[in-house]
Amino acid sequence: MLSRAYENSTLKQQLQTVQQKLEEPSGCDKLIGSSPQMQRVYQLIRRVTNLNAAVLVTGESGTGKELIARAVHNLGSRSNRPFVAVSCGAIPRP
């Protein structure tokens, strides 16, 4: 009886982990988190991946903008083409 309870608990934990992974779009493997805020980020990534438009990711330094850009690229129709990250802050003003 006790071993069954332990096995059931372990299986529930494994199921929860798998469900969280399924909620994250594949291609976002470098992004971590399952909070409501991160779920909104994952949803936004899904919405923009197949747009035929440029996507500008903005935010404070160190917030993971390049990780988001890579996820959008990896999930989009151009994933077989090279990804080029451009740091706008590194471009000198005219």
SEDOVO-330679 format. One record per residue (C-alpha): x, y, z; residue in three letters; residue number from 1; chain. Coordinates in pm, 1 decimal. Layout:
// residues N
SITE         px         py         pz   residu   num   chaine
SITE          X          Y          Z      ala   NUM        A
...
***
This chain:
// residues 94
SITE         px         py         pz   residu   num   chaine
SITE        0.0        0.0        0.0      met     1        A
SITE      276.1      243.2       95.6      leu     2        A
SITE      481.7      159.2     -211.4      ser     3        A
SITE      179.7      225.3     -432.7      arg     4        A
SITE      127.5      566.1     -271.4      ala     5        A
SITE      493.1      651.2     -327.1      tyr     6        A
SITE      477.1      534.8     -689.3      glu     7        A
SITE      157.8      736.0     -745.0      asn     8        A
SITE      319.0     1048.6     -599.3      ser     9        A
SITE      628.9     1003.0     -816.3      thr    10        A
SITE      419.6      953.0    -1129.4      leu    11        A
SITE      216.8     1267.1    -1053.3      lys    12        A
SITE      537.3     1470.4    -1020.2      gln    13        A
SITE      670.2     1332.6    -1348.3      gln    14        A
SITE      341.1     1406.6    -1521.7      leu    15        A
SITE      344.4     1764.3    -1393.7      gln    16        A
SITE      699.2     1812.1    -1522.8      thr    17        A
SITE      606.9     1676.0    -1866.5      val    18        A
SITE      293.5     1893.3    -1881.8      gln    19        A
SITE      498.8     2204.3    -1803.0      gln    20        A
SITE      744.9     2114.3    -2078.2      lys    21        A
SITE      458.0     2068.6    -2325.0      leu    22        A
SITE      323.2     2414.6    -2240.8      glu    23        A
SITE      655.4     2567.1    -2345.2      glu    24        A
SITE      695.4     2585.7    -2719.4      pro    25        A
SITE      977.2     2364.6    -2842.4      ser    26        A
SITE     1260.4     2584.9    -2952.7      gly    27        A
SITE     1239.5     2766.1    -2620.9      cys    28        A
SITE     1463.7     2517.3    -2446.9      asp    29        A
SITE     1697.8     2793.1    -2327.1      lys    30        A
SITE     1409.6     2975.7    -2158.2      leu    31        A
SITE     1316.0     2863.3    -1811.6      ile    32        A
SITE     1008.9     2928.9    -1605.7      gly    33        A
SITE      646.8     2832.9    -1582.6      ser    34        A
SITE      508.6     3136.9    -1401.9      ser    35        A
SITE      204.1     3313.8    -1547.3      pro    36        A
SITE      437.1     3585.1    -1680.3      gln    37        A
SITE      651.9     3328.1    -1863.6      met    38        A
SITE      339.8     3158.0    -1999.1      gln    39        A
SITE      245.0     3494.9    -2152.9      arg    40        A
SITE      594.2     3517.6    -2305.8      val    41        A
SITE      556.5     3167.5    -2455.0      tyr    42        A
SITE      213.7     3260.4    -2594.5      gln    43        A
SITE      354.7     3576.2    -2751.1      leu    44        A
SITE      639.9     3380.0    -2906.8      ile    45        A
SITE      387.1     3138.2    -3058.7      arg    46        A
SITE      184.3     3428.7    -3199.6      arg    47        A
SITE      474.8     3597.9    -3379.2      val    48        A
SITE      674.5     3299.8    -3505.9      thr    49        A
SITE      507.3     3272.5    -3844.7      asn    50        A
SITE      448.9     3638.1    -3916.3      leu    51        A
SITE      613.6     3755.6    -4234.7      asn    52        A
SITE      749.8     4061.5    -4057.8      ala    53        A
SITE     1051.3     4176.3    -3862.3      ala    54        A
SITE     1021.9     4139.7    -3486.5      val    55        A
SITE     1201.0     4383.4    -3256.3      leu    56        A
SITE     1259.7     4253.4    -2904.8      val    57        A
SITE     1323.2     4529.5    -2651.5      thr    58        A
SITE     1402.8     4531.2    -2281.2      gly    59        A
SITE     1660.2     4599.8    -2017.0      glu    60        A
SITE     2008.5     4455.3    -2039.0      ser    61        A
SITE     2024.8     4095.4    -1922.1      gly    62        A
SITE     1654.7     4017.3    -1958.1      thr    63        A
SITE     1698.4     3748.4    -2225.1      gly    64        A
SITE     1611.6     3940.8    -2541.8      lys    65        A
SITE     1845.4     3729.7    -2752.3      glu    66        A
SITE     1697.5     3408.6    -2608.6      leu    67        A
SITE     1351.1     3529.6    -2709.8      ile    68        A
SITE     1476.6     3621.2    -3057.2      ala    69        A
SITE     1637.4     3279.3    -3097.4      arg    70        A
SITE     1315.4     3107.4    -2988.1      ala    71        A
SITE     1113.9     3309.0    -3241.9      val    72        A
SITE     1365.9     3215.8    -3510.7      his    73        A
SITE     1382.1     2847.1    -3413.8      asn    74        A
SITE     1002.9     2812.8    -3419.3      leu    75        A
SITE      947.7     3012.0    -3737.7      gly    76        A
SITE      941.2     2911.5    -4100.6      ser    77        A
SITE     1295.3     3043.7    -4149.5      arg    78        A
SITE     1453.3     2820.7    -3884.9      ser    79        A
SITE     1661.9     2646.4    -4151.8      asn    80        A
SITE     1832.5     2977.7    -4230.5      arg    81        A
SITE     2105.4     3144.7    -4022.6      pro    82        A
SITE     2014.0     3340.5    -3710.4      phe    83        A
SITE     2190.0     3676.9    -3684.3      val    84        A
SITE     2169.7     3863.0    -3353.8      ala    85        A
SITE     2214.7     4240.1    -3377.5      val    86        A
SITE     2288.2     4445.6    -3068.3      ser    87        A
SITE     2135.8     4784.3    -3147.2      cys    88        A
SITE     2329.5     4938.2    -2857.8      gly    89        A
SITE     2655.5     4847.6    -3032.4      ala    90        A
SITE     2564.2     5047.8    -3344.9      ile    91        A
SITE     2715.9     5398.1    -3327.5      pro    92        A
SITE     2487.8     5693.8    -3382.8      arg    93        A
SITE     2553.5     5895.0    -3699.2      pro    94        A
***
